Amino acid sequence: MTATDGTRPTGIFPAHMIRELFASGAAESARPLDADQIQPASLDLRLGDVAYRVRASFLTGPELTVEEKLQDLRLHTIPLTGGAVLETGCVYIVPLMERLALPGDIAAAANPKSSTGRLDVFTRVIADRGRAFDTVPAGYSGPLYAEISPRTFPVLVRAGSRLSQIRFRRGSARITEGDLAALHRAMPLIDGAGHDFSGGVPVSIDLEGRPHDGLVGFRAKRHTAVIDVDAKNACDVLDFWEPMTTRGSRSLVLDPNEFYILVSREAVCVPPETAAEMVPFDPLVGEFRVHYAGFFDPGFGYDGAGGAGARAVLEVRSHEVPFIVDHGQTVGRLVYEHLAEKPEALYGEGGTSSYQGQALKLSKHFRALD
Ligand SMILES: Nc1ccn([C@H]2C[C@H](O)[C@@H](COP(=O)(O)OP(=O)(O)OP(=O)(O)O)O2)c(=O)n1
């Protein structure tokens, strides 16, 4: 939280600073915010009134706006006010309700919400004149769009559905390797000993399974019914997923292009004045990777917020070839950043979170299996 100019602290914005962005006009929305839209250190973004089916994914590059690109690429316009199904294998662009007019020292980064990643709905945020997905440069002024491509299940969405989230950051917020080790000594960030914290906190796969039934994860079924992204506890697990056990082998063969939900071997913790993001372990290991990873809220897995023992959910895919993963194989790293100010609330406080203290857990759309 060192201030760059003596007054404005660097770091990720907690909820009250995100509210200040709206109060000052640095963020605005076409509709009043939903009561729970501002999370402990991120803002959920809402789909607007239409979706455009496009031929292919794109970035605008430095010269063009998304609207200008859409003139060429738009195939069909789909109203979302009454709800619409987004089909697998298609790419859609949806203008979001929120837009930004950021000061020159505040940048933003987006990610799919955990629930979106767990459904294998590939979602990225794009901004005008953008050179990278999910990246909003400091000082950006303009609209935001979601690019959405359901990979496994068709999904029912509507205006106001929340598939993406965005974090705001002033300056550099990354906690360095040395500081991470010190933080870990004060409050363990992960189970176990002897971790190498270069590049973040390593997270590995659990293939031992649950003690009572050996369940290690789920493989997505194909050609399923539609999932309503706004309906919690509405779907039956077995209609959409095949439960998997390793029957004592502690390894698993990932079939190419299938989608798996697995869980971390370690419990993880995000201390109250930090936020984390899981990134693929090594982008050069192209055969398999955690596919969405995502943001971890302040307080996730923290005992003081009811999270002790929380595991990370791993959305895993193998590309090109079948690939064997072993129990304890590292698949991701948690990169920690400090918050700009002390947060008012932590993930899981108030009891409305879907994943605090979780073990192996599908998205909130599915009824518990046992
Ligand atoms: N690969 C991931 C990504 C995230 N999380 C955890 C850490 C997050 O703090 C928590 C909630 O993430 P989101 O806010 O993205 O999830 P949702 O908004 O979908 O859920 P909620 O309804 O709880 O806000 O899920 C996880 O276990 N595994």
The ligand as a MOL file (V3000), in Angstrom:
LIG
                    3D

  0  0  0     0  0            999 V3000
M  V30 BEGIN CTAB
M  V30 COUNTS 28 29 0 0 0
M  V30 BEGIN ATOM
M  V30 1 N -10.4530 -21.4590 -10.4700 0
M  V30 2 C -11.0170 -20.9170 -9.4040 0
M  V30 3 C -11.3880 -19.5500 -9.3880 0
M  V30 4 C -11.9760 -19.0480 -8.2250 0
M  V30 5 N -12.1770 -19.8470 -7.1760 0
M  V30 6 C -12.8000 -19.3360 -5.9280 0
M  V30 7 C -12.0610 -18.1190 -5.4060 0
M  V30 8 C -13.0270 -16.9970 -5.5140 0
M  V30 9 O -12.8680 -16.0710 -4.4690 0
M  V30 10 C -14.3620 -17.7070 -5.4610 0
M  V30 11 C -15.5000 -16.9440 -6.0670 0
M  V30 12 O -15.1210 -16.5110 -7.3270 0
M  V30 13 P -16.0710 -15.5580 -8.1780 0
M  V30 14 O -16.4240 -14.3330 -7.4170 0
M  V30 15 O -15.4560 -15.4660 -9.5160 0
M  V30 16 O -17.3200 -16.5330 -8.2670 0
M  V30 17 P -18.7980 -16.2450 -8.4940 0
M  V30 18 O -19.0820 -14.7940 -8.5600 0
M  V30 19 O -19.1920 -17.0770 -9.6150 0
M  V30 20 O -19.3680 -16.8100 -7.1290 0
M  V30 21 P -20.0320 -16.0620 -5.9040 0
M  V30 22 O -21.4940 -16.2430 -6.1670 0
M  V30 23 O -19.5690 -16.7850 -4.6900 0
M  V30 24 O -19.5550 -14.6340 -5.9430 0
M  V30 25 O -14.1330 -18.9370 -6.1670 0
M  V30 26 C -11.8020 -21.1910 -7.2180 0
M  V30 27 O -11.9600 -21.9320 -6.2690 0
M  V30 28 N -11.2240 -21.7020 -8.3280 0
M  V30 END ATOM
M  V30 BEGIN BOND
M  V30 1 1 1 2
M  V30 2 1 2 3
M  V30 3 2 2 28
M  V30 4 2 3 4
M  V30 5 1 4 5
M  V30 6 1 5 6
M  V30 7 1 5 26
M  V30 8 1 6 7
M  V30 9 1 6 25
M  V30 10 1 7 8
M  V30 11 1 8 9
M  V30 12 1 8 10
M  V30 13 1 10 11
M  V30 14 1 10 25
M  V30 15 1 11 12
M  V30 16 1 12 13
M  V30 17 2 13 14
M  V30 18 1 13 15
M  V30 19 1 13 16
M  V30 20 1 16 17
M  V30 21 2 17 18
M  V30 22 1 17 19
M  V30 23 1 17 20
M  V30 24 1 20 21
M  V30 25 2 21 22
M  V30 26 1 21 23
M  V30 27 1 21 24
M  V30 28 2 26 27
M  V30 29 1 26 28
M  V30 END BOND
M  V30 END CTAB
M  END
